[in-house]
Amino acid sequence: MSEQTIALVTGANKGIGYEIAAGLGMTVGVGARDPRRGEEATAKLQAAGVDAFFVPLDVTDDESVVAAARLVEERFGRLDVLVNNAAIAGGWPDAPSTATPEGIRAVVETNVIGVVRVTNAMLPLLNRSPRPRIVNLSSHVASLTLQSTQDLGGVSGTYSPSKTFLNAITVQYAKELENIKVNGACPGYVATDLNGFQGRDTPAEGARIAIRLAKLPDDGPTGGLFDHAGPVPW
C-alpha cells in the first residue's frame, strides 16, 4: 500500500472496533454515532501515537453516511480500507419463536443494511485506491455449517441470521467488485458489551483477523470468511 493508507472503521469508539483502529497502523477514521465518545476515542488513539481522526457516523442514517463520505473525500480524496464493524446484538439468546419483527428489523438495519449503506457511499473513494480492501465483521454464529454441527451458545433468531445475511452480501460484493478484496472476519468470542463481556478473548485479540484482512497482499483471497486460524465454513 502507499505510504499513507487511509482507513475508516465504523463503530470504532470502543471494543473490537477501537482495537482495529489502534492496530491498523494507518491513518484511520474513527467512525462513531456518539460525538462525545467518538472524540474521546480519537483523542485516546492520538495520544497513543495513532494518526486518527473522528468521523461522525450513524450507519442507520442516510444523511450521516453521506456526510461521512464527504468528510473523507474532502480530506483525502480516496479511501484504501473500509472496516464495517458497527453492529448490535438484539436479544441473546433470542429464539425465532419469540423474536419480533421490530427487533429483527432493528438488528438487520444496523448489521446488514448499515453495511450496504456505508459501503456503497464509500465505493467511489475506494475505487480511487490502488489496493482497496473491505472487511466486514461477521461471526462464527453466522456460519450455517457451524450452527448445524456445533453448540455455539444457544438459539438466535435475530443476531445470528443477521450475520448470515451479511456473509451472503459479502460474497456478492466480492463477485461484483473485482478490483476490491472483500472478506468477512470472525473475531471469536470476545468480551464486549455485545455479549455482556462474557467472551474469552480480549478486543485486541479479536481485532487481529480484521487487521490482517485489511492488509492483504495483492494475491490474497476475496469473498471468504476467516478467523485467526484460517478459513471458516459458510
Order of alpha helices (4+ residues) and beta strands (2+ residues): beta-alpha-beta-alpha-beta-alpha-beta-alpha-alpha-beta-alpha-alpha-beta-alpha-beta-beta
